[in-house]
Amino acid sequence: MLPWIPDAYLPLIFAGLMGFTLLLYGLLDGLDLGVGVLLRRATIDDKHMMIASIGPFWDANETWLVLGVGLLLVAFPVAHGIILGALYVPVLVLLLGLILRGVAFDFRVKARANHQPLWNFAFYFGSLMACLSQGYMLGHFLTNFANSWMAYGFAAFIGLCFIAGYALLGACWLILKTEGLLRQRAVHWARGALWLTAAGIAAISLATPLVSARMAERWFSLPNLYYLLPVPVITTALVLMLDRVLASLIGNDNERYSWVPFAGVVTLFCIASGGLAYSLFPYIIIDQMTIAEAAADPEALRVVLMGVMVVLPVILLYTAYSYRVFWGKAQPLLYR
């Protein structure tokens, strides 16, 4: 099965696939989570339109999380046990948050008017739990699961930054998908979340070299420093550009550049994720276990890869098709 792929390449292929699926999860379900976090600030009418903007997509977007964690389990079972064992509590919080969101989404449209605020709050709180837990997991992972107050504080701060990052993504999605007063509120929400998001990216960029001398050398040794200098420069320029674009949209109902903030945030997240992947490579657990050491048997990886080659294109096509069908401004959801 797939004999043309050398054994040494299989762990790299699966690491790339896992990173790709988790990045897509962060972008696609991240906008859903961001809209959920922002729900608390909206009026009743705005809440309905915000839910409508993510209604056709939000459930399918979570497929990418299942696929990413599934790849970690089958391709890197030892690392899966270590990572999820160390992150047991935040993983539980994440799952509870996702369950609460799912229940609240369906119940809010069927509930009586006096019960609907409760389900709106449940959707908001479930989204908040999911955002905070994901950021905490990343922060704790980057400190190599250190058992210290400084490490826990850093993880908690990254959790708050994840809330801001997803809120920024969700707000930019609302700028793209809505009109009128809600669009203007989304512009203000995006501006408010931008700088805490930037602070989170900066904190991760500064912390990783401090945690690992190897990562510090990869970034700051010569000539690597010259080659990699454009990464922080472009990231800083993107943040400043987003701030200027969002400021220009205040009081401006021109739809011509509504796509720019969302495209800018997606680009920002992709660059940040790429920089983090470069820092970690070739380790799956920082300075403890490489991708090759954690990988399953090559024959098992080949079997799984055959399945992934079928499943992944189908999910990609379905995702692209659903976004194509429901492109344009959000319309109120109608339930009969």
C-alpha positions in Angstrom: 0.0 0.0 0.0 1.5 3.3 -1.2 4.9 1.7 -1.6 6.3 4.8 -3.4 6.3 6.8 -0.1 9.5 6.2 1.9 9.0 5.3 5.6 10.9 8.4 6.7 8.4 10.7 5.0 5.2 9.2 6.6 5.6 11.0 10.0 6.2 14.3 8.2 3.2 13.8 6.0 0.9 13.1 9.0 2.4 16.0 11.0 1.6 18.3 8.0 -1.9 16.9 7.7 -2.5 17.3 11.5 -1.2 20.9 11.4 -3.4 21.7 8.4 -6.6 20.3 9.9 -6.0 22.1 13.2 -5.3 25.4 11.4 -8.6 25.0 9.5 -10.4 24.2 12.7 -9.0 27.4 14.3 -10.0 29.5 11.4 -13.4 28.0 10.6 -14.8 27.1 14.0 -12.8 30.0 15.4 -15.2 32.4 13.7 -18.2 30.5 15.1 -16.7 30.7 18.6 -15.9 34.4 18.1 -19.5 35.1 17.2 -20.7 33.1 20.2 -18.4 35.1 22.5 -19.7 38.4 21.0 -23.3 37.3 21.5 -23.3 38.6 25.0 -22.8 42.2 23.8 -25.6 42.2 21.2 -29.2 43.2 21.2 -32.0 40.7 20.8 -32.4 41.4 17.1 -28.6 41.3 16.5 -28.4 38.0 18.3 -30.7 36.4 15.8 -28.7 37.7 12.8 -25.4 36.7 14.4 -26.6 33.2 14.8 -27.9 33.2 11.2 -24.5 34.2 9.9 -22.9 31.0 11.3 -26.0 28.8 11.2 -25.2 26.9 8.0 -21.6 26.3 8.9 -20.9 26.0 12.6 -21.6 22.3 13.2 -19.6 21.1 10.2 -16.7 23.3 11.2 -16.1 21.2 14.3 -15.3 18.2 12.0 -11.8 19.6 11.6 -11.2 19.3 15.3 -12.3 15.6 15.2 -10.0 14.9 12.2 -7.0 16.7 13.7 -7.2 14.9 17.1 -8.0 11.7 15.3 -4.8 12.0 13.3 -2.8 12.7 16.5 -4.3 9.5 18.0 -3.6 7.1 15.1 -0.4 8.6 13.8 1.3 9.6 17.0 -0.3 7.5 19.8 2.5 7.9 22.4 2.4 11.7 22.0 -1.4 11.7 22.1 -1.3 10.0 25.5 1.3 12.4 26.9 -0.3 15.6 25.6 -4.0 14.7 26.4 -2.9 13.3 29.8 -1.2 16.5 30.7 -4.2 18.6 29.4 -7.0 16.4 30.8 -8.8 19.2 32.6 -8.8 21.8 29.8 -9.8 19.1 27.3 -12.8 18.3 29.5 -13.7 22.0 29.7 -13.4 22.2 25.9 -15.7 19.2 25.4 -18.3 20.6 27.9 -18.2 23.9 26.1 -18.8 22.4 22.7 -21.6 20.3 24.0 -23.2 23.3 25.7 -23.0 25.3 22.5 -24.6 22.5 20.5 -27.5 22.1 22.9 -28.0 25.9 23.2 -28.0 26.4 19.4 -30.9 24.0 18.8 -32.9 24.9 22.0 -32.7 28.7 21.6 -34.9 28.7 18.4 -37.5 26.4 19.9 -37.7 27.9 23.4 -40.4 30.3 24.6 -39.5 34.0 24.5 -38.9 34.1 28.3 -36.5 31.2 28.1 -34.5 32.4 25.1 -32.1 34.6 27.0 -31.1 31.6 29.0 -30.1 29.7 25.9 -28.4 32.7 24.4 -26.3 32.9 27.5 -25.6 29.2 27.3 -24.4 29.5 23.7 -22.2 32.5 24.8 -20.8 30.6 27.9 -20.1 27.4 25.9 -18.2 29.4 23.3 -16.2 31.2 26.1 -15.3 27.9 27.7 -14.1 26.5 24.4 -12.0 29.6 23.6 -10.4 29.8 27.0 -9.6 26.1 27.2 -8.0 26.0 23.7 -5.7 29.0 24.6 -4.9 27.5 28.0 -3.9 24.2 26.3 -1.6 25.9 23.9 0.0 28.0 26.6 0.5 25.0 28.9 1.9 23.0 25.9 4.4 25.7 25.1 5.7 25.8 28.6 6.4 22.1 28.3 3.6 21.4 30.9 5.7 23.1 33.6 4.3 22.9 37.1 4.8 26.5 38.3 2.6 29.5 38.9 4.4 31.4 36.1 3.6 28.7 33.6 0.0 28.5 34.7 -0.3 32.3 34.6 1.2 32.3 31.0 -1.3 29.6 30.0 -4.2 31.6 31.5 -3.1 34.8 29.6 -2.9 32.9 26.3 -6.4 31.7 27.1 -7.6 35.3 27.4 -5.8 36.1 24.2 -7.5 33.2 22.4 -10.9 34.7 23.4 -9.8 38.0 21.9 -8.4 36.3 18.8 -11.6 34.4 18.1 -13.7 37.5 18.9 -11.6 39.4 16.3 -12.2 36.6 13.8 -15.9 36.5 14.6 -16.3 40.3 14.4 -14.5 40.4 11.0 -16.9 37.7 9.8 -19.8 39.8 10.9 -18.4 42.8 9.0 -18.4 40.6 5.9 -21.8 39.0 6.5 -24.1 41.7 8.0 -25.2 45.2 7.4 -26.3 48.4 9.2 -25.9 48.8 12.9 -24.7 45.3 13.6 -21.9 45.7 11.0 -20.9 48.9 12.8 -20.9 47.3 16.2 -18.8 44.5 14.7 -16.2 47.0 13.6 -15.9 48.4 17.2 -15.7 44.8 18.6 -13.0 44.0 16.1 -10.9 47.1 17.1 -11.3 46.2 20.7 -10.1 42.7 20.3 -7.2 43.4 17.9 -4.5 44.5 20.3 -5.1 41.8 22.9 -4.8 39.3 20.0 -1.5 41.0 18.9 -0.3 40.8 22.6 -1.0 37.0 22.6 1.0 36.5 19.4 3.9 38.6 20.8 3.8 36.7 24.1 4.0 33.3 22.3 6.8 34.6 20.1 8.8 35.8 23.1 8.1 32.8 25.3 9.1 30.0 23.0 12.8 31.0 22.8 12.9 31.3 26.6 11.4 27.8 27.0 13.8 26.2 24.6 17.4 27.1 23.7 17.0 25.1 20.5 14.1 27.3 19.4 16.0 30.4 20.3 18.9 29.3 18.1 16.6 28.5 15.2 15.3 32.1 15.2 18.2 34.2 16.3 21.3 32.5 15.0 22.9 33.8 11.8 22.0 33.6 9.0 18.5 32.4 10.1 17.9 35.8 11.7 18.1 37.5 8.3 15.9 35.0 6.6 13.2 35.1 9.3 13.2 38.8 10.0 10.3 39.4 7.5 8.0 37.3 9.7 7.7 39.7 12.6 7.9 42.7 10.3 5.0 41.4 8.2 3.0 40.4 11.3 3.4 43.9 12.8 2.5 45.5 9.5 -0.7 43.4 9.3 -1.8 44.4 12.8 -1.3 48.1 11.9 -3.0 47.7 8.6 -6.0 46.0 10.3 -6.3 48.8 12.8 -6.3 51.4 10.0 -8.8 49.5 7.9 -11.1 49.0 10.8 -10.9 52.7 11.7 -11.8 53.6 8.2 -15.0 51.4 8.4 -16.4 53.3 11.4 -19.5 55.1 10.1 -18.8 53.9 6.6 -21.4 51.6 5.0 -19.5 51.1 1.8 -19.3 47.3 1.3 -16.4 47.4 -1.2 -13.8 46.6 1.4 -15.8 44.5 3.8 -13.7 41.4 3.0 -10.4 43.1 3.9 -10.5 42.7 7.7 -11.5 39.0 7.5 -8.8 38.3 4.9 -6.3 40.2 7.0 -7.1 38.3 10.2 -6.9 34.9 8.4 -3.5 35.9 7.0 -2.3 37.0 10.4 -3.4 33.7 12.0 -1.7 31.7 9.2 1.6 33.5 9.6 1.5 33.1 13.4 0.7 29.4 13.0 3.5 28.9 10.5 6.0 30.6 12.8 4.9 28.3 15.6 5.2 25.2 13.5 8.7 26.3 12.4 9.7 26.7 16.1 8.4 23.3 17.1 9.7 21.3 14.2 10.9 18.5 14.3 9.5 17.9 17.8 5.9 17.1 18.6 6.6 17.6 22.4 9.1 20.4 22.9 12.7 19.0 23.1 11.4 15.7 24.4 9.9 13.7 21.5 10.4 14.2 17.8 7.8 13.5 15.1 9.7 10.4 14.0 10.0 9.0 17.5 6.3 9.5 18.2 5.0 8.0 14.9 3.2 4.7 14.7 4.4 1.8 12.6 4.9 2.7 8.9 2.5 0.0 7.7 -0.2 1.3 10.0 0.4 4.9 8.8 0.1 3.7 5.2 -3.3 2.2 5.9 -4.5 5.3 7.6 -3.1 7.6 4.9 -5.2 5.7 2.3 -8.3 6.6 4.3 -7.3 10.2 4.8 -6.7 10.5 1.0 -10.4 9.7 0.5 -11.9 11.6 3.5 -9.9 14.8 3.4 -10.8 15.8 -0.2 -14.5 15.1 0.5 -14.5 17.3 3.6 -12.7 20.1 1.7 -15.1 19.9 -1.1 -18.1 19.9 1.2 -16.8 22.8 3.1 -16.0 24.9 0.0 -19.4 24.0 -1.4 -21.3 25.0 1.7 -19.5 28.4 1.9 -20.2 28.9 -1.8 -23.9 28.2 -1.5 -24.4 30.4 1.6 -22.1 33.2 0.4 -23.4 36.8 0.6 -25.1 38.6 3.4 -26.7 36.5 6.2 -30.5 36.1 6.1 -32.7 35.4 9.1 -33.0 31.7 10.0 -36.5 30.3 9.6 -37.5 27.2 11.6 -40.9 25.6 11.0 
